[in-house]
Amino acid sequence: MLFLGYTVPLVISPGPGNTILTSMGARFGVKGSGPFWLGFEAGNVALCLIYGFGLGQLAHAYPLFGAALKWAGIVYLLYLAWTFIRSTTKPSRYGEKGHGRLGLADGFVSVLLNPKIHSMVLAMFTQFLDSGHLVGQVTQLTLAFLVVSIICHFLWIYLGATVLGGLRSEKEQRIQGWAFALCMIVVAGFTVRG
């Protein structure tokens, strides 16, 4: 129960990943968001395994590594903001094939460069990993994190598809793009200060 009390609020809270998932749901629906979502969850699993089996110690031992990761994440957030803004200059019809659609690799990379997910996974393993059977614990924590992530991320995609998916006019698409871009810029600002 303590694990759920930790992971659910962090995974479901707004952040760069959930903003992208919502945007994908709004533009392409739940089904059309599938490839990105699959890559996103695969990235979560990869990050859990990497941190669970040692990257956490590396980040603590070499603060410069952690700082480099942080700045790579900030650059990525600003790139996402620019992508959202750019998408407002040439609005496409809802679900138009290929336009602005992110795929499996994009989902995976977005997790690897997401500072919120790095912080969350590092803290999760710091909090819940003990000196016992490492492989079993990392596997259990990773699978539990994956289940929580799939459920919470589905809710964001579904929210985008049902609430924002109806906003299809050029003006509405432009407002939506700028709103998502502003979210990315705000998160980047908090990350710089953090």
For each residue, the residues with C-beta under 8 A, 3 or more apart:
1: 4 5
2: 5 6 128
3: 6 7 128 141 144
4: 1 7 8 148
5: 1 2 8 9
6: 2 3 9 10 124 127 128
7: 3 4 10 11 120 124 144 145 148
8: 4 5 11 12 148 152
9: 5 6 12 13
10: 6 7 13 120
11: 7 8 120 145 148 149 152 153
12: 8 9 18 152 155 156
13: 9 10 18
14: 18 19 183
15: 18 19 114 116 117 187
16: 19 20 77 80 110 114 115 116 183 184 187
17: 20 21 40 110 111 114 116 117 153
18: 12 13 14 15 21 22 152 153 156
19: 14 15 16 22 23 180 183 184 187
20: 16 17 23 24 36 80 102 110
21: 17 18 24 25 33 36 37 40 153 156 157 160
22: 18 19 25 26 156 157 159 160 164 180
23: 19 20 26 27 84 160 164 176 180
24: 20 21 27 28 32 33 36 37 101 102 157 160
25: 21 22 28 29 30 33 156 157 158 159 160 161 164 165
26: 22 23 160 161 163 164 165 167 176
27: 23 24 32 94 95 100 101 160 165
28: 24 25 31 32 33 95 101
29: 25 32 33 95 161 165
30: 25 33 34 154 157 158 161
31: 28 34
32: 24 27 28 29 95 101
33: 21 24 25 28 29 30 36 37 157 160 161
34: 30 31 37 38
35: 38 39 102 103 104 107
36: 20 21 24 33 39 40 101 102 103 104 106 107
37: 21 24 33 34 40 41 107 153 154 157
38: 34 35 41 42 104 107
39: 35 36 42 43 103 104 105 106 107 108 109 110 111
40: 17 21 36 37 43 44 107 108 110 111 153
41: 37 38 44 45 107 146 149 150 153
42: 38 39 45 46 104 107 108
43: 39 40 46 47 107 108 109 110 111 112 117
44: 40 41 47 48 111 117 121 145 146 149
45: 41 42 48 49 142 146
46: 42 43 49 50 108 111 112
47: 43 44 50 51 111 112 117 118 121
48: 44 45 51 52 121 124 125 138 141 142 145 146
49: 45 46 52 53 138 142
50: 46 47 53 54 55
51: 47 48 54 55 56 118 121 122 124 125
52: 48 49 56 125 129 134 137 138 141 142
53: 49 50 134 138
54: 50 51 57 58
55: 50 51 58 59
56: 51 52 59 60 122 125 126
57: 54 60 61
58: 54 55 61 62 65
59: 55 56 62 63 65 66 69 122
60: 56 57 63 66
61: 57 58
62: 58 59 65 66
63: 59 60 66 67
64: 67 68
65: 58 59 62 68 69
66: 59 60 62 63 69 70
67: 63 64 70 71
68: 64 65 71 72
69: 59 65 66 72 73 115 118
70: 66 67 73 74 115 191
71: 67 68 74 75
72: 68 69 75 76 113
73: 69 70 76 77 113 114 115 118 191
74: 70 71 77 78 115 188 191 192
75: 71 72 78 79 113
76: 72 73 79 80 110 113 114
77: 16 73 74 80 81 115 184 185 187 188 191
78: 74 75 81 82 184 185 188
79: 75 76 82 83
80: 16 20 76 77 83 84 110 181 184
81: 77 78 84 85 181 182 184 185 188
82: 78 79 85 86 181
83: 79 80 86 87
84: 23 80 81 87 88 177 178 180 181 184
85: 81 82 88 89 177 178 181
86: 82 83 89
87: 83 84 90 91 92 100 173 177
88: 84 85 91 173 174 177 178
89: 85 86
90: 87
91: 87 88 170 173 174
92: 87 96 99 100 173
93: 96 168
94: 27 165 168
95: 27 28 29 32
96: 92 93 99
97: 101
98: 101
99: 92 96
100: 27 87 92
101: 24 27 28 32 36 97 98
102: 20 24 35 36 106 107 110
103: 35 36 39 106 107
104: 35 36 38 39 42 107 108
105: 39 108 109
106: 36 39 102 103 109 110
107: 35 36 37 38 39 40 41 42 43 102 103 104 110 111
108: 39 40 42 43 46 104 105 111 112
109: 39 43 105 106 112 113
110: 16 17 20 39 40 43 76 80 102 106 107 113 114
111: 17 39 40 43 44 46 47 107 108 114 117
112: 43 46 47 108 109
113: 72 73 75 76 109 110
114: 15 16 17 73 76 110 111 117 118
115: 16 69 70 73 74 77 118 119 191 194
116: 15 16 17 119 120 187
117: 15 17 43 44 47 111 114 120 121
118: 47 51 69 73 114 115 121 122
119: 115 116 122 123
120: 7 10 11 116 117 123 124
121: 44 47 48 51 117 118 124 125 145
122: 51 56 59 118 119 125 126
123: 119 120 126 127
124: 6 7 48 51 120 121 127 128 141 145
125: 48 51 52 56 121 122 128 129 138 141
126: 56 122 123 129
127: 6 123 124
128: 2 3 6 124 125 137 141
129: 52 125 126 134 137 138 141
130: 137
131:
132: 136 137
133: 136 137
134: 52 53 129 137 138
135: 138 139
136: 132 133 139 140
137: 52 128 129 130 132 133 134 140 141
138: 48 49 52 53 125 129 134 135 141 142
139: 135 136 142 143
140: 136 137 143 144
141: 3 48 52 124 125 128 129 137 138 144 145
142: 45 48 49 52 138 139 145 146
143: 139 140 146 147
144: 3 7 140 141 147 148
145: 7 11 44 48 121 124 141 142 148 149
146: 41 44 45 48 142 143 149 150
147: 143 144 150 151
148: 4 7 8 11 144 145 151 152
149: 11 41 44 145 146 152 153
150: 41 146 147 153 154
151: 147 148 154 155
152: 8 11 12 18 148 149 155 156
153: 11 17 18 21 37 40 41 149 150 156 157
154: 30 37 150 151 157 158
155: 12 151 152 158 159
156: 12 18 21 22 25 152 153 159 160
157: 21 22 24 25 30 33 37 153 154 160 161
158: 25 30 154 155 161 162
159: 22 25 155 156 162 163 164
160: 21 22 23 24 25 26 27 33 156 157 163 164 165
161: 25 26 29 30 33 157 158 164 165
162: 158 159 165 166
163: 26 159 160 166
164: 22 23 25 26 159 160 161 167 176
165: 25 26 27 29 94 160 161 162 168
166: 162 163
167: 26 164 172 173 175 176
168: 93 94 165 172 173
169: 172 173
170: 91 173 174
171: 174 175
172: 167 168 169 175 176
173: 87 88 91 92 167 168 169 170 176 177
174: 88 91 170 171 177 178
175: 167 171 172 178 179
176: 23 26 164 167 172 173 179 180
177: 84 85 87 88 173 174 180 181
178: 84 85 88 174 175 181 182
179: 175 176 182 183
180: 19 22 23 84 176 177 183 184
181: 80 81 82 84 85 177 178 184 185
182: 81 178 179 185 186
183: 14 16 19 179 180 186 187
184: 16 19 77 78 80 81 84 180 181 187 188
185: 77 78 81 181 182 188 189
186: 182 183 189 190
187: 15 16 19 77 116 183 184 190 191
188: 74 77 78 81 184 185 191 192
189: 185 186 192 193
190: 186 187 193 194
191: 70 73 74 77 115 187 188 194
192: 74 188 189
193: 189 190
194: 115 190 191
